[in-house]
Amino acid sequence: MAGAAPIGLAHLAWPFFDPKHRELAQRLAHWTAQQPAHEDHLGTDEQCRAWVRRLGQAGWLHHVVDLHGGESAGGTPHSQLDTRTICLLRETLAQHDGLADFALAMQGLGSGALSLHGTPQQRSDWLPRVASGQCITAFALSEPQAGSDVAALQCRAEETPHGVVLNGEKTWISNGGIADLYVVFARSRPTDAGAPAKGSAGISAYLVPADTPGLHIAERIELMAPHPLARLRLENCHLPLSHRLGQEGQGFKIAMQTLDVFRTSVAAAALGFARRALAEGLHHARRRAMFGTTLAQLPLAQAKLADMAVQVDAAALLTYRAAWLRDQGQTVTQEAAMAKLTATENAQRVIDSALQLFGGLGVVSGQTVERLYREIRALRIYEGASEVQQLIIGRELLRAST
């Protein structure tokens, strides 16, 4: 995004960070400044592929793809992914280009189940190529009638000793249409009566290569902020049983554990958008002549900038508190929900305020604040809408008080 220089890295002085995080953030900021942003002469798919390649070649994808994790002897997944590192990556990339953040995040989310639950063979087959940017991944969980309510999932998997057959639809699939590998969640375990198990029981996870016969891109979905997104249709997709991740019926647990790794990083992406909006607002206010002075000297503009700065720091503190706690091995269900809720809602307010400072110029297509306005809206919905985060926080508060 052309325009003002992003807000600096002063928050790295906070006690949430170790020296390795500070060093990485400095290197990433320097690298990002050398990268192109919003190459409008390219199509969105090619932009995303280009970002995946650049991130892989520079080694940044290794921080969101766990080449050395997997299940412990007791079946419990262990991960060497560092949440603070992932958050710093997403915050910095989002300040530069929303598509760069998207490319990194989807490589992590798309391969997260494989990082956590893949067999040694599955991991060696796919993860090195994911980390190098040679293989694009996608996380196929949502369905037309099963978004926030994963228990309503209807995609069917029929397992036999000879393999598995998938039938159903998936929608809102990021990287749909450009992914080389889809992690698909489907109902596989029947009840005693032979019908599929209800609720979260009976869901399994499968590795589905993009060239699998019967896997179709049913529809390309266009968002306000263009990202590769699609609806998938699976018609008698035959896979070997070796393509199942984890044990049969573990799919819901696998999905939730994957989302748990990356949910806090959504807050970090929103934080990056908000920081860029604040930087753009400050830059414009200093330059905009108004009433014989500059916009920056008007008390109302100063008050707006002050509110924006407070909302950015409030979001940052909650985001990196949750990331730090998770890196200490603690359960952060409530803290991650607070971070995601606050960061995305605050970013919407900060970006709206920045756009207001720009006046009519702020709604002109191609302006940085206009792009940010479109980019932020989806973050208040995906990986758990704001209302879902409120439900999680309320539930955790009630559970802790009993």
MIDREN-719059 format. One record per residue (C-alpha): residue number from 1; x, y, z; residue in three letters. Coordinates in steps of 0.5 Angstrom, whole numbers. Layout:
! residues N
REC num    c1    c2    c3 residu
REC NUM     X     Y     Z    ALA
...
END
This chain:
! residues 402
REC num    c1    c2    c3 residu
REC   1     0     0     0    MET
REC   2     3     7    -2    ALA
REC   3     3    12     3    GLY
REC   4     5    14    10    ALA
REC   5    10    10    13    ALA
REC   6     7     5    18    PRO
REC   7     7     6    25    ILE
REC   8    14     3    28    GLY
REC   9    16    -3    33    LEU
REC  10    16     1    39    ALA
REC  11    11    -4    42    HIS
REC  12    17    -9    42    LEU
REC  13    19    -6    48    ALA
REC  14    14   -10    52    TRP
REC  15    15   -15    56    PRO
REC  16    11   -20    52    PHE
REC  17    17   -21    47    PHE
REC  18    24   -24    47    ASP
REC  19    30   -22    44    PRO
REC  20    29   -27    38    LYS
REC  21    22   -24    37    HIS
REC  22    25   -17    37    ARG
REC  23    30   -19    32    GLU
REC  24    25   -22    27    LEU
REC  25    21   -16    27    ALA
REC  26    26   -12    25    GLN
REC  27    28   -17    19    ARG
REC  28    21   -17    17    LEU
REC  29    20   -10    17    ALA
REC  30    26    -9    13    HIS
REC  31    24   -15     8    TRP
REC  32    17   -12     7    THR
REC  33    19    -5     5    ALA
REC  34    23    -8    -1    GLN
REC  35    17   -12    -3    GLN
REC  36    12    -9    -8    PRO
REC  37     4    -8    -6    ALA
REC  38    -2    -9   -10    HIS
REC  39     1   -10   -16    GLU
REC  40    -6    -8   -20    ASP
REC  41    -4   -11   -27    HIS
REC  42    -4   -18   -24    LEU
REC  43   -10   -22   -23    GLY
REC  44   -12   -24   -15    THR
REC  45   -10   -31   -16    ASP
REC  46    -3   -29   -19    GLU
REC  47    -2   -24   -14    GLN
REC  48    -3   -29    -8    CYS
REC  49     1   -34   -12    ARG
REC  50     7   -29   -12    ALA
REC  51     6   -28    -5    TRP
REC  52     6   -35    -3    VAL
REC  53    13   -36    -7    ARG
REC  54    16   -30    -4    ARG
REC  55    14   -31     3    LEU
REC  56    17   -39     2    GLY
REC  57    23   -37    -1    GLN
REC  58    25   -32     4    ALA
REC  59    24   -37     9    GLY
REC  60    18   -34    13    TRP
REC  61    13   -39    12    LEU
REC  62    17   -44    16    HIS
REC  63    14   -40    22    HIS
REC  64     7   -42    21    VAL
REC  65     9   -49    18    VAL
REC  66    11   -54    23    ASP
REC  67    16   -59    20    LEU
REC  68    18   -62    27    HIS
REC  69    11   -63    31    GLY
REC  70     6   -68    30    GLY
REC  71     3   -73    35    GLU
REC  72     6   -75    41    SER
REC  73     6   -82    43    ALA
REC  74     0   -81    48    GLY
REC  75    -4   -78    42    GLY
REC  76    -3   -71    44    THR
REC  77    -1   -66    39    PRO
REC  78     5   -62    40    HIS
REC  79     7   -56    36    SER
REC  80    13   -52    36    GLN
REC  81     9   -46    33    LEU
REC  82    11   -40    36    ASP
REC  83     4   -36    37    THR
REC  84     8   -29    38    ARG
REC  85    12   -30    32    THR
REC  86     6   -31    28    ILE
REC  87     2   -25    31    CYS
REC  88     8   -21    29    LEU
REC  89     9   -24    22    LEU
REC  90     1   -22    21    ARG
REC  91     1   -15    24    GLU
REC  92     7   -13    20    THR
REC  93     5   -16    13    LEU
REC  94    -2   -13    14    ALA
REC  95     1    -6    15    GLN
REC  96     4    -7     8    HIS
REC  97    -1   -11     4    ASP
REC  98    -7   -15     6    GLY
REC  99    -6   -20     1    LEU
REC 100     1   -22     4    ALA
REC 101    -2   -23    10    ASP
REC 102    -8   -27     7    PHE
REC 103    -2   -31     4    ALA
REC 104     2   -33    10    LEU
REC 105    -4   -34    14    ALA
REC 106    -8   -39    10    MET
REC 107    -1   -43     9    GLN
REC 108    -1   -44    16    GLY
REC 109    -9   -45    17    LEU
REC 110    -9   -50    11    GLY
REC 111    -3   -54    13    SER
REC 112    -5   -53    21    GLY
REC 113    -8   -60    22    ALA
REC 114    -3   -63    18    LEU
REC 115     3   -60    22    SER
REC 116    -1   -62    29    LEU
REC 117    -4   -69    27    HIS
REC 118     0   -72    20    GLY
REC 119     3   -78    20    THR
REC 120    11   -78    19    PRO
REC 121     9   -80    12    GLN
REC 122     4   -75    11    GLN
REC 123     8   -69    14    ARG
REC 124    14   -71     9    SER
REC 125    10   -71     3    ASP
REC 126     7   -64     4    TRP
REC 127    10   -60     9    LEU
REC 128    17   -58     6    PRO
REC 129    13   -56     0    ARG
REC 130     8   -52     4    VAL
REC 131    14   -49     8    ALA
REC 132    18   -47     1    SER
REC 133    12   -44    -2    GLY
REC 134    11   -49    -8    GLN
REC 135     5   -52    -5    CYS
REC 136    -2   -48    -3    ILE
REC 137    -6   -51     2    THR
REC 138   -14   -49     4    ALA
REC 139   -18   -51    10    PHE
REC 140   -25   -54     8    ALA
REC 141   -29   -54    14    LEU
REC 142   -35   -49    13    SER
REC 143   -41   -51     9    GLU
REC 144   -47   -47     6    PRO
REC 145   -51   -49    13    GLN
REC 146   -45   -50    17    ALA
REC 147   -41   -44    19    GLY
REC 148   -40   -42    26    SER
REC 149   -44   -48    28    ASP
REC 150   -39   -54    26    VAL
REC 151   -44   -59    29    ALA
REC 152   -49   -58    23    ALA
REC 153   -44   -61    18    LEU
REC 154   -47   -65    13    GLN
REC 155   -41   -67     8    CYS
REC 156   -41   -75     8    ARG
REC 157   -35   -79     8    ALA
REC 158   -36   -87     7    GLU
REC 159   -30   -91     9    GLU
REC 160   -29   -98     7    THR
REC 161   -22  -102     8    PRO
REC 162   -21  -100     1    HIS
REC 163   -21   -93     2    GLY
REC 164   -26   -87     3    VAL
REC 165   -31   -83    -1    VAL
REC 166   -33   -76     0    LEU
REC 167   -39   -73    -2    ASN
REC 168   -42   -66    -1    GLY
REC 169   -41   -58    -1    GLU
REC 170   -36   -54     2    LYS
REC 171   -36   -46     2    THR
REC 172   -32   -40     4    TRP
REC 173   -26   -44     3    ILE
REC 174   -20   -39     2    SER
REC 175   -15   -41    -3    ASN
REC 176   -21   -45    -6    GLY
REC 177   -19   -45   -14    GLY
REC 178   -11   -44   -13    ILE
REC 179   -10   -49    -7    ALA
REC 180    -6   -55    -9    ASP
REC 181    -8   -59    -2    LEU
REC 182   -15   -58     1    TYR
REC 183   -16   -61     8    VAL
REC 184   -23   -63     8    VAL
REC 185   -28   -65    14    PHE
REC 186   -33   -70    13    ALA
REC 187   -38   -74    17    ARG
REC 188   -35   -81    17    SER
REC 189   -37   -85    23    ARG
REC 190   -44   -88    23    PRO
REC 191   -49   -89    29    THR
REC 192   -51   -96    31    ASP
REC 193   -57   -95    27    ALA
REC 194   -53   -94    21    GLY
REC 195   -54   -86    20    ALA
REC 196   -49   -81    21    PRO
REC 197   -47   -79    28    ALA
REC 198   -50   -72    30    LYS
REC 199   -47   -66    33    GLY
REC 200   -39   -66    33    SER
REC 201   -39   -73    34    ALA
REC 202   -37   -77    28    GLY
REC 203   -33   -72    24    ILE
REC 204   -26   -74    21    SER
REC 205   -21   -70    17    ALA
REC 206   -18   -72    10    TYR
REC 207   -12   -69     5    LEU
REC 208   -15   -68    -1    VAL
REC 209   -10   -66    -7    PRO
REC 210   -13   -61   -12    ALA
REC 211   -13   -66   -18    ASP
REC 212   -17   -71   -14    THR
REC 213   -23   -74   -19    PRO
REC 214   -29   -71   -17    GLY
REC 215   -27   -65   -13    LEU
REC 216   -30   -59   -17    HIS
REC 217   -29   -51   -16    ILE
REC 218   -37   -50   -16    ALA
REC 219   -37   -43   -16    GLU
REC 220   -31   -37   -15    ARG
REC 221   -34   -32    -9    ILE
REC 222   -32   -25   -10    GLU
REC 223   -31   -21    -4    LEU
REC 224   -31   -13    -2    MET
REC 225   -23   -15    -1    ALA
REC 226   -21   -19    -7    PRO
REC 227   -18   -26    -4    HIS
REC 228   -18   -33    -7    PRO
REC 229   -25   -36    -5    LEU
REC 230   -29   -41    -7    ALA
REC 231   -35   -46    -6    ARG
REC 232   -33   -53    -7    LEU
REC 233   -37   -59    -9    ARG
REC 234   -34   -66    -8    LEU
REC 235   -38   -72   -12    GLU
REC 236   -35   -79   -11    ASN
REC 237   -28   -77    -9    CYS
REC 238   -24   -83    -8    HIS
REC 239   -18   -83    -3    LEU
REC 240   -14   -88     0    PRO
REC 241   -15   -89     8    LEU
REC 242    -8   -86     8    SER
REC 243   -10   -79     7    HIS
REC 244   -14   -79    13    ARG
REC 245   -11   -74    18    LEU
REC 246   -11   -77    25    GLY
REC 247   -16   -83    28    GLN
REC 248   -23   -83    25    GLU
REC 249   -28   -79    29    GLY
REC 250   -23   -74    31    GLN
REC 251   -24   -69    26    GLY
REC 252   -28   -64    30    PHE
REC 253   -22   -64    35    LYS
REC 254   -17   -63    30    ILE
REC 255   -21   -57    27    ALA
REC 256   -21   -54    34    MET
REC 257   -14   -55    35    GLN
REC 258   -12   -52    29    THR
REC 259   -16   -46    29    LEU
REC 260   -14   -45    37    ASP
REC 261    -7   -44    34    VAL
REC 262    -9   -39    29    PHE
REC 263   -15   -35    32    ARG
REC 264   -10   -30    36    THR
REC 265    -7   -28    30    SER
REC 266   -13   -26    27    VAL
REC 267   -13   -20    32    ALA
REC 268    -6   -19    30    ALA
REC 269    -8   -18    23    ALA
REC 270   -13   -13    25    ALA
REC 271    -8   -10    29    LEU
REC 272    -4    -9    23    GLY
REC 273    -9    -6    19    PHE
REC 274   -11    -1    25    ALA
REC 275    -4     1    25    ARG
REC 276    -3     3    18    ARG
REC 277   -10     7    18    ALA
REC 278    -7    11    24    LEU
REC 279    -1    12    20    ALA
REC 280    -4    14    14    GLU
REC 281    -9    19    18    GLY
REC 282    -3    22    22    LEU
REC 283     1    23    15    HIS
REC 284    -6    26    12    HIS
REC 285    -7    31    18    ALA
REC 286     0    34    18    ARG
REC 287    -1    35    10    ARG
REC 288    -8    37     9    ARG
REC 289    -9    45     9    ALA
REC 290   -15    47    13    MET
REC 291   -18    54    16    PHE
REC 292   -11    57    15    GLY
REC 293    -7    52    19    THR
REC 294    -7    44    18    THR
REC 295   -12    39    20    LEU
REC 296    -7    36    25    ALA
REC 297    -8    43    29    GLN
REC 298   -15    42    30    LEU
REC 299   -17    40    36    PRO
REC 300   -23    35    34    LEU
REC 301   -18    32    29    ALA
REC 302   -13    31    35    GLN
REC 303   -18    28    39    ALA
REC 304   -20    23    34    LYS
REC 305   -13    21    33    LEU
REC 306   -12    20    40    ALA
REC 307   -18    16    40    ASP
REC 308   -15    12    35    MET
REC 309    -8    11    38    ALA
REC 310   -12     9    45    VAL
REC 311   -16     3    41    GLN
REC 312   -10     1    37    VAL
REC 313    -6     0    44    ASP
REC 314   -12    -3    47    ALA
REC 315   -12    -8    42    ALA
REC 316    -5   -10    42    ALA
REC 317    -4   -11    49    LEU
REC 318   -10   -16    49    LEU
REC 319    -7   -19    43    THR
REC 320     0   -20    45    TYR
REC 321    -3   -22    52    ARG
REC 322    -6   -28    49    ALA
REC 323     0   -30    45    ALA
REC 324     4   -30    50    TRP
REC 325     0   -34    55    LEU
REC 326    -1   -39    49    ARG
REC 327     7   -40    48    ASP
REC 328     7   -41    56    GLN
REC 329     3   -47    55    GLY
REC 330    -4   -44    58    GLN
REC 331   -11   -45    55    THR
REC 332   -13   -38    52    VAL
REC 333   -20   -40    50    THR
REC 334   -22   -33    53    GLN
REC 335   -16   -29    52    GLU
REC 336   -16   -31    45    ALA
REC 337   -23   -29    44    ALA
REC 338   -22   -22    48    MET
REC 339   -16   -21    43    ALA
REC 340   -20   -23    37    LYS
REC 341   -26   -19    39    LEU
REC 342   -23   -13    41    THR
REC 343   -18   -12    35    ALA
REC 344   -23   -13    30    THR
REC 345   -28    -8    33    GLU
REC 346   -23    -3    34    ASN
REC 347   -19    -4    28    ALA
REC 348   -26    -2    24    GLN
REC 349   -27     4    28    ARG
REC 350   -20     6    27    VAL
REC 351   -20     5    20    ILE
REC 352   -27     9    20    ASP
REC 353   -24    15    23    SER
REC 354   -18    15    19    ALA
REC 355   -23    15    13    LEU
REC 356   -27    21    16    GLN
REC 357   -20    25    16    LEU
REC 358   -19    24     9    PHE
REC 359   -26    26     7    GLY
REC 360   -29    25     0    GLY
REC 361   -22    23    -2    LEU
REC 362   -22    17     3    GLY
REC 363   -28    13    -1    VAL
REC 364   -24    14    -8    VAL
REC 365   -22     7   -10    SER
REC 366   -15     6   -10    GLY
REC 367   -14    10    -4    GLN
REC 368   -10     6     2    THR
REC 369   -16     8     7    VAL
REC 370   -21     5     2    GLU
REC 371   -17    -1     1    ARG
REC 372   -17    -2     9    LEU
REC 373   -24    -1    10    TYR
REC 374   -26    -6     5    ARG
REC 375   -20   -11     8    GLU
REC 376   -22   -10    15    ILE
REC 377   -30   -12    15    ARG
REC 378   -29   -19    13    ALA
REC 379   -24   -20    20    LEU
REC 380   -30   -19    24    ARG
REC 381   -33   -25    21    ILE
REC 382   -29   -30    19    TYR
REC 383   -26   -35    25    GLU
REC 384   -31   -34    29    GLY
REC 385   -36   -27    28    ALA
REC 386   -36   -22    34    SER
REC 387   -42   -25    37    GLU
REC 388   -39   -32    37    VAL
REC 389   -33   -29    41    GLN
REC 390   -38   -26    46    GLN
REC 391   -41   -32    47    LEU
REC 392   -35   -36    48    ILE
REC 393   -33   -30    53    ILE
REC 394   -39   -31    57    GLY
REC 395   -39   -38    57    ARG
REC 396   -32   -38    60    GLU
REC 397   -34   -33    65    LEU
REC 398   -39   -37    67    LEU
REC 399   -35   -43    67    ARG
REC 400   -30   -40    72    ALA
REC 401   -35   -37    77    SER
REC 402   -38   -44    78    THR
END
